[in-house]
Amino acid sequence: MIINFIDYLKERLQTTKSFFYIGIAVMLVWSVVGVDKHHAHTWVEAHIPGFWSLFGLLSCVVLIYFAGWFGKSGVMTREDYYDN
């Protein structure tokens, strides 16, 4: 079932991308207009719209690149490593 859903999204890739871009824009507008910043804990929460969303996205990108680098630097090895 999930495979069929993923294939469905792949067939309509441009529509899927547009949907997610619109969703990101709506969340950003909501964070500017609809969120009460009176109780913000830090300066960045009060003054940078969508800060935690941007922080989460940047953290994920850094984690993905770090994991790729870490895997290629020695964690991943040839398949016959234990045979020798």
C-alpha angles and dihedrals in degrees: 000000000000090000090056090050092050091048089049090054092046091054089054098039097146092050091047092051091047091050092053093045089052089049091052091048092050091050091049092050090047091051090053098043109022107038120090105229094184091099098043113144099210138030093249092055090054099043110028114068113226093005096152092047091052091044091052092048093049091047091053092049092049091047092050093050092044092050091050092049092045091049094050094045095069114305092092111060138170118292096244094054095118095041094071 
